[in-house]
Amino acid sequence: MDAIGLQNLFYRAVYERDSASIEELSKHIKAPQNLTAAESIAVYRGNAIGNLSKTLMSTYPVCCQLVGEKFFEATAVKYIDRFPCLSPDLGDYGEQFPDFLANFEPVADLPYLPDVARLEWHWHRVFCGEDTRELDFQRLGEVPQEKWGELIFYLPKNGVLIESDYPIHRIWEVNQSDYQGDEVVNLESGGIKIFLWRKDYDMRIDLPNDREWELLKAFQTHYAFEVVCEKLAGIVDVGSLLPLFVQRGWIDDFRL
């Protein structure tokens, strides 16, 4: 059996718990004297699931706090059964967890939980992602006026726009270990629009208004500035908002 075949066999035996695969894999491994090959595979599976559960708990600490550690661990096992780790980097694991929660019947009475999980996943990826750069004002100033309409502005690296029908920013906030203040969250307060990004090591949860949100979405599509202005004509005063975006750090690069 070649290496790829052995890896596939190992996967089926460990994660799918296929009895035929366990029996076949047992022929290729040397178990400790006090364990059978099948018992050794079970021990490995338990360790692997334990490590993946800890990874999910680390990535989704607020979700864990909202449902309780024991419930979260049981949920994690269900998720791991459906979505095994396929990357050597554990930091890549757990992307499908919010969608999994959205279809997981035991948390159906917590309709905000999948969106809280989405916020936590993006927080994790933005924090670990590429650094934001400073906007090069000198280079921008060198663009001829007749070329301004061709400018394409970029939001900060790894910045992400998140919408929810629930105040997930408040749910996230009051469940931080260092939070002090009113812990009441009104789930009827309406939806929220979030621009999540990072400035150096400073993670930002900004709450743009409706006009700012439309311009953020337009810039996210990488339309030329002239096209952005045309699409938002009568809706957003792009000329007045652009300097504000630059001041806030919401624009970090451009190209023609």
N, C-alpha and C positions, 0 to 999 in steps of 0.2 A: 504494500500500500504506500502510495506517495504521500508527501507532506500535506498537500491540500486535502486528500482523501482522509488522512488521519485527523486533520483539523475539523473537517465536517462531521466526522464520526464523534469526535470529542464534544462538539457543539450539541449534537443530537442527544448524546448520553447525559451531558451535564444540564443543559437548559430545557430540553424537551422531555427528558427522563424516559426516553424510548428504551424499553427493556431489551430489545434485540441489539441496539447500539451499545448499551451498557455491557451486555454479554460479550460483544465483539471487542469493545475497547478494553475489557478486562484482560484480553490476551496480549495486549501491547503495553501494559503498565505493571510495575512491580510495587505491590502494596506493602506497608509495614507488616511485621510479623503478627501483630495483634489485630489486624483488620483484613477483611477480604477486599478484593479489588472493587467490588460494588460498594462496599462501605467507604472505601477511600474516595470514590467518585462522589458519594453523598456528602462526605465531609468537605470536599472541595466546593461542591455546589453551595453548601451552607455558608462557607466563607465568602464565596463570590457574591451571593445574594446579600450577605451582611455588609460587605464593602459598598455595593451599589446602593443599598438602603441608606447607609451613612452619607453617601454622595448626594442622594436626593434630599436628605434631611438638611445637609449643608447648603444646598442650592435653594431650597424652599423652606426656610426656617419659620416664616410667618404662617404658611399653610400648615406646617407641623404644629405650631402653637394653637392655631384655630381649631384643629380637630383632635388634638392630643397625640402624644408620642406613640402610644400603643396602636391607635387607629391608623396613624400615618404609616407605621411600620407594616401593618397588614395591607394597607393600600399599596405601599411600595412593592410588596411581594407580587401582588396582582399585576402591577405595571411591568415589573421586571420579567414576568412570565410572557408578556406580550411584546415587550420591547427590550431584548437583550442588548448589552453593550457591544457595539461594533467598532469602537474606536479605542486605540491604545491610550488616549487622553481622557481621563474621567471627567475633565472639564467640559467635554462635548456631550456628556450623557444627561438625558432628562428633557430634551427639547419637546418631545411629544406629550409630556406630563400634563400641561394645561388642557389639551384636547382630550386626553384620557379622562381627566376629571369631569369634563363637560358631558361625558357619556357614561359616567360611573354612578350607577343608581344609588349606592349608599350615601352619596353627598348631594343628592338631588335637592334636598331642602336647604342647601347652601349655594344658591345660584351665583353668588359673587365669587366663589372660591376659584373657578377656572381663570377669571380675570386677575385675581390676586396672584395666581401662579404665573400668568403671563408677565405681569409686572416683575415678579421675582426672577423669572428666566432672563428677561431682557436686562435687568439690573446686573445679573451675573455676567452676561456676555459683554455688556458695555464696559463694566469695570475691568474685565480681563482683555478687552479689545485694544485696538490701535489708539494711540494718543491723538487728541485734538491738536491741530496746529494753529499758530497765530495767523490771522489774515494779513497778507502782505499788502499794506496800504500803498507803498511806493510803487509796486508793480501794477496795482490797480489804477493808480493815478497816471500811469503811462499809457493806458488804453485810450486811443483817440475817441473823441466824442461820437464820431460817426459809427463807431464799433460798439457802443454801449448796448444797443439792442441785441447784439450777438453774445453778450456775456451769459454764462451759465454759472449760477451761484450754488455752492454746496453747503449743506448742513454739516455740523461736526461729525467726525468719524464715529461710526457706531451709534450715532443718535437714532432714536426710534420714536415714532408717534404711536400712542396707545389710546384707544377709546374704550369706555366702559359705561354701562348703564348704572353702575354703582360707584360710590365714592371710595374706590380702591386705594387711593393715595392716603386717605384717612385711616382706613383699615390697616394699611401697611405702617403708617406712622405710629399709631397707638400701640402697635405690637413690637416696637423696637425696644431693646433692653434698656436703653438710656432715656426713654420717653418719660416726661413728667408733665402732667396736665390733665385736662378733661379727657377721659377715655370713652365717652359716649360717641357712637357713630350712628348717624341717622341714615338708614338705608333708603329712605324715601326722599332724600335731598336732591336726587337727580343724578344724571350721568356726569362724566368728567372726561376732559381731553388732556392728555399728558404728553409733554415733550421730555423724554428721558435722555440725558447725555452726560458727558464727563468732561470736566476742565481740569487737566492734570490729575490729581487724586481726589478732586472734589466732584462727587456724584450729584447731579442736579435733577430734581423733579419739578419742572416748570409747568405752569398751568396757563397756556395761552387762551386769549378770548377767541370768539368765533372768527373774527377777521384775521387775526394772527394765525389761527389754525389753517384757514384756507390758503394763506401765503406759504406756510410751512409745507403743506401738502403739494403745492405747486412747485416749490423749489426741490422737493424730494423727487419729483418726476424728471428733473434735469432738463426742463424746458429752457429755451433761450429767454432772456429777460423780456424781450419784446413780446414773445408769445405769452409769457406769464401776465404781462400787463393787459394784453388783449383778452385773455380768458377771464381775468378778474375785474375787467372794466365794469364800473357801476356797482361792484360788490366790495372791493378793497382798494383803498388808496395806497397803491404799492409804493409810490414815491415817498410818502411820509413814513411808512413802516420800515422800509429798507434800512435807513440809518439806525433805527431802534434795534433791528435785528443784529446789525453789526456791533452796536454798543453792548448788547447783551451777550455777544459771543455765539449767536445762533448761526452766523455765517463764518466759515473758517477757510474757505478757498473758492477759487473761481477759475474758469478758463473760457476762451473764446471758442 
